[in-house]
Amino acid sequence: MFGRLTLPQLLFASILGIAGGIYIYQPIFEQYSREQKELKEKVKWAQESQEKKS
């Protein structure tokens, strides 16, 4: 099988596969970063409200 494809064809197929994987999983990455951002804001808000009480 390896002998049937040239190196440029293998490189093109690899790049295409990586780009396709990034395209497919992009919404998951965006959701994760959004959730982390919300979590940081909640922690920051909780710390500020706790400091106001003290």
N, C-alpha and C positions, 0 to 999 in steps of 0.2 A: 504494500500500500504506500509506503513512504517513497518508493521510487517513481510512482506515478504522478506525484505533484511536484512542481518546481518550488524553489524557495520563495519567490515572490507570491505564489499562490498560497503557500502556507502562512506567510506573514499577513496577507490580506484576510484570510479566513480567521486568523487569530485576532486581528484588530477588530474585525466585524463581530466576532463572538463577544469580545470584551465590551465593545460599544453597545451591543444588544443587551448584555447583562446589566450594564449601568442604566440603560433606558428602561428596562423592565422594573428594576428595583429602586428607581429614583423616588417614586411616591413613598416608599417605606422609609428611605433615608430622610425625606422631608418631614414626614410625620414624626420620626424619632427626634429630629432637631427641634421641631415645634414643641413637642412634649417636654424636652429638656429645658427649653426656654421658659415655658410656663412654670415648670417646677422651680427654676431659679427665682422667678418673680414671686412665687408664693412664699419661698423661704425668706427672701428679702423683705417682703411685706410682713411676715410673721416676726422677723427680728426687729423691724422698725416699730411695730405695735408693742412689742415686749419692752423695748427701750423707752417708749413713751409712758408705759405703766410704772417704770422704775423711778 
